[in-house]
Amino acid sequence: MRSTHVLAVTVCSILGCGSQPAPVAPAPQPEPVAAPTPPPPEPEPEPEAEPVVAAEPKTIEIQRDVIRLKPGIKILFQTNSAQLLAESNVILDEVASVMEQNAKLRIRVEGHTDNVGKPEYNKDLSTKRAASVRTYLVGKGLAEDRLESTGCGQEVPVAENKTEDGKQQNRRVEFVILRKRRVAEPCQVYKPRERRRDRTESGSGSGSGSGSATPTP
């Protein structure tokens, strides 16, 4: 009887006869993840410089958003044609000179007409005239990627088409200055001497424009 008790004690001491479970090792704790380092703030963009020239142009006026012809100056085409007349060369040469003096300046040539004739015809004519002006400027040695062109037809008048004077104002070519940080939508009316703050406060980029290049019909 004593030997049986001794055997039972020995077996329990080896295998364990109690009801308590074996201790469980604690689960490993995940290593703390460092918070991502925020990227450094982007530097404030430098204001885009206004075009500068060595001497005041005789035929054109450089505004913030557009280069316009001075009052009484006209770009001339053959009637109902995109063929530039030789009288226009001196004007376009000054535009080319401004671009040569400002190597980063990019321009979109926009053509406009009055409301005489069908809108589709006027749109096509203004497109061809703007392209003709662009071709002339490229021929002066300017890189093609610095010049765009588009025709606006009769859609953006700057004066009433009821008078001959108003029609002449609406028949025009404008040289819109393109900027990297501000998209200049095509076929607008650009205020003379317009500033970005003025446009933001008024909520519009439109206004009256005078002294523009004026092609013949």
VMD Tcl script that draws the C-alpha trace (Angstrom):
set ca {
  {0.00 0.00 0.00}
  {2.88 2.35 0.88}
  {4.69 1.49 -2.38}
  {1.57 2.36 -4.41}
  {1.35 5.81 -2.73}
  {5.01 6.47 -3.35}
  {4.59 5.57 -7.06}
  {1.62 7.91 -7.41}
  {3.53 10.77 -5.82}
  {6.48 10.14 -8.11}
  {4.28 10.11 -11.26}
  {2.51 13.34 -10.22}
  {5.78 15.00 -9.52}
  {6.90 14.20 -13.07}
  {3.67 14.70 -15.12}
  {1.75 17.01 -12.84}
  {-1.63 15.93 -11.45}
  {-3.11 19.32 -10.57}
  {-5.89 21.11 -12.54}
  {-3.95 24.38 -13.11}
  {-2.86 24.95 -16.76}
  {0.75 25.35 -17.68}
  {1.91 29.00 -17.71}
  {1.75 30.69 -21.18}
  {4.56 32.94 -22.34}
  {3.39 36.57 -22.93}
  {2.88 37.63 -26.56}
  {5.64 39.85 -27.90}
  {4.71 43.53 -27.91}
  {4.97 45.35 -31.30}
  {7.74 47.84 -31.56}
  {6.52 51.45 -31.49}
  {6.21 53.00 -34.95}
  {7.74 56.42 -35.30}
  {5.40 59.13 -36.55}
  {6.13 60.12 -40.17}
  {8.16 63.24 -40.54}
  {6.05 65.93 -42.25}
  {7.50 67.21 -45.52}
  {9.14 70.60 -45.35}
  {6.85 73.44 -46.41}
  {7.11 74.42 -50.03}
  {8.78 77.76 -50.57}
  {6.57 80.65 -51.53}
  {6.61 81.06 -55.33}
  {8.42 84.12 -56.50}
  {6.19 86.64 -58.26}
  {6.41 86.39 -62.01}
  {8.37 89.30 -63.35}
  {6.71 91.78 -65.65}
  {8.16 91.99 -69.17}
  {10.89 94.60 -69.37}
  {12.35 96.37 -72.39}
  {15.40 98.53 -72.89}
  {13.40 101.31 -74.56}
  {9.72 102.25 -74.70}
  {8.13 100.61 -77.77}
  {6.66 103.02 -80.31}
  {3.67 100.97 -81.44}
  {2.76 98.65 -78.57}
  {1.85 98.96 -74.90}
  {2.87 96.20 -72.47}
  {0.18 95.54 -69.87}
  {0.08 92.86 -67.20}
  {-2.00 90.33 -69.12}
  {-1.78 91.46 -72.71}
  {0.35 93.37 -75.19}
  {-1.82 95.82 -77.10}
  {-1.23 98.30 -79.86}
  {-1.25 101.96 -78.98}
  {-4.27 104.03 -80.11}
  {-4.34 104.58 -83.84}
  {-1.93 101.71 -84.59}
  {-3.33 98.86 -86.67}
  {-2.25 95.45 -87.90}
  {-3.42 95.24 -91.49}
  {-4.45 92.27 -93.61}
  {-5.67 91.95 -97.14}
  {-9.47 92.18 -97.30}
  {-11.14 88.90 -96.35}
  {-7.72 87.28 -96.14}
  {-5.10 86.23 -93.60}
  {-2.31 87.76 -95.71}
  {-0.45 90.36 -93.65}
  {0.29 93.69 -95.30}
  {3.84 95.03 -95.17}
  {2.71 98.00 -93.04}
  {2.22 95.57 -90.16}
  {5.84 94.43 -90.08}
  {7.13 97.27 -87.91}
  {4.49 96.46 -85.27}
  {5.19 92.76 -85.20}
  {8.92 93.42 -85.14}
  {8.42 95.32 -81.88}
  {6.44 92.39 -80.44}
  {9.29 90.08 -81.45}
  {11.79 92.45 -79.83}
  {9.89 92.35 -76.53}
  {9.98 88.56 -76.60}
  {13.67 88.52 -77.43}
  {14.39 90.77 -74.45}
  {12.29 88.52 -72.17}
  {13.47 85.00 -72.85}
  {10.80 83.32 -70.69}
  {7.88 85.28 -72.09}
  {5.19 83.18 -73.79}
  {2.35 84.65 -75.80}
  {-0.94 83.54 -77.29}
  {-1.99 85.44 -80.41}
  {-5.76 85.93 -80.44}
  {-7.70 87.07 -83.49}
  {-11.09 88.84 -83.28}
  {-13.60 90.14 -85.83}
  {-16.72 92.30 -85.92}
  {-20.17 90.77 -86.45}
  {-20.37 91.32 -90.20}
  {-20.81 87.97 -91.95}
  {-21.57 84.51 -90.67}
  {-20.13 83.54 -87.27}
  {-18.52 80.42 -88.73}
  {-16.73 82.43 -91.40}
  {-15.54 85.02 -88.89}
  {-14.25 82.31 -86.58}
  {-12.28 80.73 -89.40}
  {-10.90 84.06 -90.62}
  {-9.79 85.12 -87.13}
  {-8.11 81.75 -86.61}
  {-6.17 82.06 -89.86}
  {-5.14 85.65 -89.13}
  {-3.89 84.77 -85.65}
  {-1.93 81.87 -87.14}
  {-0.47 84.18 -89.79}
  {0.78 86.56 -87.09}
  {2.28 83.64 -85.16}
  {4.03 82.41 -88.31}
  {5.56 85.84 -88.86}
  {6.90 85.96 -85.29}
  {8.35 82.46 -85.56}
  {10.02 83.61 -88.76}
  {11.79 86.29 -86.72}
  {13.63 83.54 -84.86}
  {11.33 82.99 -81.86}
  {10.87 79.40 -80.63}
  {7.58 77.87 -81.70}
  {6.79 76.64 -78.17}
  {6.73 80.25 -76.96}
  {3.84 81.16 -79.25}
  {0.27 79.93 -79.52}
  {-2.58 81.22 -81.65}
  {-6.35 80.98 -81.63}
  {-9.32 82.59 -83.33}
  {-12.19 84.03 -81.31}
  {-14.34 85.25 -84.18}
  {-17.02 87.77 -83.24}
  {-17.66 86.31 -79.78}
  {-15.67 88.82 -77.70}
  {-16.46 92.38 -78.79}
  {-14.92 95.32 -76.94}
  {-17.29 97.88 -78.47}
  {-20.73 98.09 -80.06}
  {-20.92 96.78 -83.61}
  {-23.51 99.44 -84.48}
  {-20.93 101.98 -85.66}
  {-17.92 101.75 -87.95}
  {-15.65 102.87 -85.12}
  {-16.97 100.08 -82.90}
  {-16.46 97.53 -85.65}
  {-12.87 98.67 -86.11}
  {-12.21 98.20 -82.40}
  {-13.63 94.69 -82.54}
  {-11.48 93.74 -85.55}
  {-8.28 93.22 -83.61}
  {-5.34 90.99 -82.75}
  {-4.22 90.71 -79.14}
  {-1.05 89.22 -77.67}
  {-2.01 87.52 -74.40}
  {0.81 86.95 -71.91}
  {0.83 83.34 -70.67}
  {2.00 82.63 -67.11}
  {2.86 79.31 -65.47}
  {0.90 79.77 -62.24}
  {-2.19 81.36 -63.73}
  {-4.04 79.90 -66.66}
  {-5.20 82.61 -69.04}
  {-8.35 81.28 -70.66}
  {-8.58 82.18 -74.35}
  {-10.97 84.71 -75.82}
  {-11.52 87.13 -72.97}
  {-11.62 90.89 -72.66}
  {-8.58 92.02 -70.70}
  {-8.71 95.19 -68.65}
  {-5.94 97.69 -69.31}
  {-3.39 97.69 -66.49}
  {-5.30 94.87 -64.79}
  {-3.73 93.39 -61.67}
  {-4.45 89.97 -60.18}
  {-5.80 91.50 -56.95}
  {-8.20 93.71 -58.90}
  {-9.53 90.72 -60.80}
  {-9.97 88.68 -57.60}
  {-11.88 91.47 -55.88}
  {-14.18 92.06 -58.83}
  {-14.64 88.34 -59.49}
  {-14.17 88.77 -63.20}
  {-11.38 89.01 -65.74}
  {-13.40 91.08 -68.17}
  {-13.58 94.74 -68.94}
  {-13.14 97.15 -71.79}
  {-9.99 97.09 -73.85}
  {-8.87 99.85 -76.16}
  {-5.88 100.49 -78.32}
  {-5.81 96.91 -79.56}
  {-4.32 95.71 -82.78}
  {-6.99 96.12 -85.44}
  {-6.97 94.01 -88.61}
  {-8.90 95.15 -91.64}
  {-11.97 93.08 -92.58}
}
mol new
graphics top color blue
foreach p $ca { graphics top sphere $p radius 0.5 }
foreach p [lrange $ca 0 end-1] q [lrange $ca 1 end] { graphics top cylinder $p $q radius 0.2 }
display resetview
